Each structure stands twice: as structure tokens, then as C-alpha cells.
């Protein structure tokens, strides 16, 4: 099996795998970025994803694309930098790298990102070097991140079953079986294994839109989350906050889906009004490291006590990135019955694991989670947080209860035992 031969990675009949992969590519184009005739798209993907990228490019051209640009990524080059590069090499990133991305955004290129990296590839690397590089990249690419976060153009993130990732997710299976199992999971949770996948997504997105409309209308002062693992957290919400989830309309007027899969609805916390304990329900894979057993106590919005049973140094380096990294930029609610959760699999990838459990994120908030939030002063006045990082970690369990707390202190149940009790 060559690294580019995705179809041989599946034990299912070639025709079935090929049909699912083709539908998946169509979903990235039609549902993910909703590419219009004459549109342009940039695809960034691991080198193992060549077959999926080719199918996606064909789907884009069938949709009327005028240009498709592809960037192949190899995380082993990052490993080479950290293991063999000098400190000067780690501290260097050309400014044109950001200018290229900024120019493509300015020219209206939609973005399709395909992930599938080995979650522990950098586990043997000095975390201080990884932290320094990550901070540098965030600084250099800040305008790109801000343009993306405010949906100047359409973008979507999806995944492919790279062998190294599959081996981490299913360590007890032979590689071929692990890859086939991971592909089956990807097709299932993205609904790409359904003949009417696009229509199924439209119904799902309508459900999420009803939830976000309801929650935005309630304008709760705070959420209170409690779990059987010890989470007891009151998350004050930003003034004039907006709930989002599912489809988003970019500033170019095109409606797309930023994450495939997605089952979350989320909004912006108030950076100074978060209090209590948040206890992780799943490990966090970040910067090539695995962090387990996270416990954080927040006081007046800031992480006041921090611990982890594994990877605590990496967690503390994340929180020390800048002043805003110790505050929250997102709170998201996900039902325990979500498709990702129903697989029973720990994917060690935030795109998937955040759609299996309610979660919070350290760092930058999304400007679109506040009315008028694309204006920096408005966002700050509403309590939105500013940071170079945005790191989601999961705190929800099948026993999690969530209440909305009104401005006058009345509590209204939103979730009980991990499931919605309001209509969406």
C-alpha cells in the first residue's frame, strides 16, 4: 500500500469505499465551503490525502470553480526542525508566508483544510521549542487568523484517516484494519456514508439553527455546568453575545459549514466572569503532545489553579502564551448522543473530540460571537477575550447538567444527563 492509495486502506469493497470518498469530497465542496460558480478554493492537506484532494478538486471544478490551489503538508518536517534545527531556525518564519495567505483571502479564496496528523508525533520534543514556534506562528499569522475567525471568506476543516493517526486511535488493530476503521468512523460522523448526505446535512443544520436562535434570544447572563467528574463552573457570557453552530454565513454572503463533523453550539464567555472548577473529560492533543487529567479553577475569569496528570508543562506553557491565554474564549454545548460520542472512540483530534462533549476553549474568542464584534472596541467592551491561542478542551460527560442563568438569577434547564431539554 502506497501512502497515496487511500482506497487500499479500506477492507470494505473498493466500490463502497470509493463511493463514500467521492460523497465526502462533494460534501467538502457543496456543504463545507458551498463553492459557487466562478469561486476559488485553496486546499491544505497531508501528503497522504492526495486521492481525497484530487476528488475534492474535481468536485470543485464541477461546481464551477475558476481556480483550485493545493498545499500539501508534512508534519515530519516540523519534527525535523525541532530535532535538528538550530534555535535560530525555530525562531524564523518568513513574512511572505502570511502575505500569501492574506492575499488569497483578499482575493476571495475559500479554504478547505484536511487534518489527520499523528497526535503524539512531537511527544519526544522539548515542549519549550514547540511553544516558542507555536507562539511565533500565531504572531506572524495573526491577521490571517483574525480574517478566518471573522469569516471574511468561507472555510471548512475535515479529516482523513492517515495511517499514523489511525494507529494511535486503534493501537490494538493491525494498520490496515485501523485505517479502515477510522475511515468508517469519518464517513459515519460526517454522514458521507448516506446516499442523500447533502440533504441529511441540511436537516441537521436546521436543527442547530433552531438551537442557536433560541439561545441567542434568551441572552442568559451565564451558564452553569456540572458534571460527575467534578466540573462545577459558572461561565458568565459576553454582553450581546451570539450563539453559533452548524452553518455560518461568511461576509461574502455565502453560507457554509466550518467543521465537518459538527454538533456543537457555542458562544463567547465574558473574560472576567468565569468562576469555579473545570475538569477535563477527555485527553487533549495539542502541539504534538497529549495532556491528561486537566483540572483548572477559574477566578474572576482567569485560570487561578492549574494541574494535569500528564503534560502539565505543556498546559502551563499554553496558558502562559500571553495575558489572554489564561481566560476563556468559547463555551460550547454538545449532546452526549452526538454521532462522534456514539462511536465510543477517543480520536485524539479536537475536530472530532470537541463534537463528542461540551467544552470550553482557552484564549481568543470568535468576533462573530458578539453583535458587532468585528469591531475591536465593541468586542472588548462586551467582554470578549483576546489571545494568540484558541485551544478547546472537553469537560462534558453523559451525566452533565447545564443551566442557563438569566440576568435576574433565575435558572432554566438547558441540558440534563448530557442531553438537550429545550427544543431545537
ZISULGI-V140551 format. One record per residue. N is the residue number from 1. RES is the residue in one small letter. NEAR is the number of other ideal C-beta (glycine too) atoms within 12 Angstrom. Layout:
# ZISULGI-V140551
n = <N	N>
res = <RES	RES>
near = <NEAR	NEAR>
This chain:
# ZISULGI-V140551
n = <1	2	3	4	5	6	7	8	9	10	11	12	13	14	15	16	17	18	19	20	21	22	23	24	25	26	27	28	29	30	31	32	33	34	35	36	37	38	39	40	41	42	43	44	45	46	47	48	49	50	51	52	53	54	55	56	57	58	59	60	61	62	63	64	65	66	67	68	69	70	71	72	73	74	75	76	77	78	79	80	81	82	83	84	85	86	87	88	89	90	91	92	93	94	95	96	97	98	99	100	101	102	103	104	105	106	107	108	109	110	111	112	113	114	115	116	117	118	119	120	121	122	123	124	125	126	127	128	129	130	131	132	133	134	135	136	137	138	139	140	141	142	143	144	145	146	147	148	149	150	151	152	153	154	155	156	157	158	159	160	161	162	163	164	165	166	167	168	169	170	171	172	173	174	175	176	177	178	179	180	181	182	183	184	185	186	187	188	189	190	191	192	193	194	195	196	197	198	199	200	201	202	203	204	205	206	207	208	209	210	211	212	213	214	215	216	217	218	219	220	221	222	223	224	225	226	227	228	229	230	231	232	233	234	235	236	237	238	239	240	241	242	243	244	245	246	247	248	249	250	251	252	253	254	255	256	257	258	259	260	261	262	263	264	265	266	267	268	269	270	271	272	273	274	275	276	277	278	279	280	281	282	283	284	285	286	287	288	289	290	291	292	293	294	295	296	297	298	299	300	301	302	303	304	305	306	307	308	309	310	311	312	313	314	315	316	317	318	319	320	321	322	323	324	325	326	327	328	329	330	331	332	333	334	335	336	337	338	339	340	341	342	343	344	345	346	347	348	349	350	351	352	353	354	355	356	357	358	359	360	361	362	363	364	365	366	367	368	369	370	371	372	373	374	375	376	377	378	379	380	381	382	383	384	385	386	387	388	389	390	391	392	393	394	395	396	397	398	399	400	401	402	403	404	405	406	407	408	409	410	411	412	413	414	415	416	417	418	419	420	421	422	423	424>
res = <x	x	x	x	x	x	x	x	x	x	x	x	x	x	x	x	x	x	x	x	x	x	x	x	x	x	x	x	x	x	x	x	x	x	x	x	x	x	x	x	x	x	x	x	x	x	x	x	x	x	x	x	x	x	x	x	x	x	x	x	x	x	x	x	x	x	x	x	x	x	x	x	x	x	x	x	x	x	x	x	x	x	x	x	x	x	x	x	x	x	x	x	x	x	x	x	x	x	x	x	x	x	x	x	x	x	x	x	x	x	x	x	x	x	x	x	x	x	x	x	x	x	x	x	x	x	x	x	x	x	x	x	x	x	x	x	x	x	x	x	x	x	x	x	x	x	x	x	x	x	x	x	x	x	x	x	x	x	x	x	x	x	x	x	x	x	x	x	x	x	x	x	x	x	x	x	x	x	x	x	x	x	x	x	x	x	x	x	x	x	x	x	x	x	x	x	x	x	x	x	x	x	x	x	x	x	x	x	x	x	x	x	x	x	x	x	x	x	x	x	x	x	x	x	x	x	x	x	x	x	x	x	x	x	x	x	x	x	x	x	x	x	x	x	x	x	x	x	x	x	x	x	x	x	x	x	x	x	x	x	x	x	x	x	x	x	x	x	x	x	x	x	x	x	x	x	x	x	x	x	x	x	x	x	x	x	x	x	x	x	x	x	x	x	x	x	x	x	x	x	x	x	x	x	x	x	x	x	x	x	x	x	x	x	x	x	x	x	x	x	x	x	x	x	x	x	x	x	x	x	x	x	x	x	x	x	x	x	x	x	x	x	x	x	x	x	x	x	x	x	x	x	x	x	x	x	x	x	x	x	x	x	x	x	x	x	x	x	x	x	x	x	x	x	x	x	x	x	x	x	x	x	x	x	x	x	x	x	x	x	x	x	x	x	x	x	x	x	x	x	x	x	x	x	x	x	x	x	x	x	x	x	x	x	x	x	x	x	x	x	x	x	x	x>
near = <18	13	23	22	21	40	29	22	39	33	22	23	12	17	12	21	31	25	23	36	41	29	34	46	44	36	44	51	41	37	42	45	46	38	44	25	15	16	31	32	44	37	43	32	38	36	28	35	43	25	33	47	38	23	35	44	30	21	33	37	22	18	30	19	29	19	21	33	26	26	24	21	24	23	29	22	19	26	24	16	29	31	20	15	21	12	16	11	20	26	17	17	22	14	16	12	19	24	17	21	33	24	19	29	32	17	21	29	37	44	40	50	35	43	33	43	40	30	36	30	31	32	24	15	28	23	28	20	30	34	33	28	32	36	28	27	28	30	22	25	28	24	22	30	30	29	29	34	38	30	33	31	38	40	42	45	33	45	44	48	46	39	36	32	40	39	26	32	38	29	20	12	20	17	26	22	23	28	37	32	32	39	43	31	37	47	37	25	39	45	33	41	27	25	15	16	32	27	17	23	36	23	19	33	35	18	26	36	25	22	34	32	21	25	36	28	15	26	25	38	27	37	48	32	45	32	33	19	26	24	37	24	41	35	48	34	41	46	30	23	42	33	41	39	42	35	32	39	20	33	22	27	15	30	26	38	42	39	41	47	46	40	42	41	43	44	45	47	46	37	39	25	33	40	28	32	29	43	35	43	36	36	30	42	38	41	39	35	37	33	39	27	23	41	29	40	25	37	21	20	35	25	38	20	21	31	25	28	16	20	32	24	21	36	38	25	32	40	36	26	35	25	19	33	34	35	43	54	43	47	54	48	46	45	36	32	20	37	30	39	34	20	26	17	30	28	38	39	44	35	34	44	41	44	46	42	44	49	45	49	40	45	39	37	45	39	37	36	45	39	24	22	35	25	17	17	14	21	35	23	18	34	34	45	44	33	34	30	38	40	40	41	45	46	46	47	31	25	23	40	31	43	29	37	27	18	15	11	14	15	19	26	21	35	36	19	20	31	25	30	20	27	11	26>
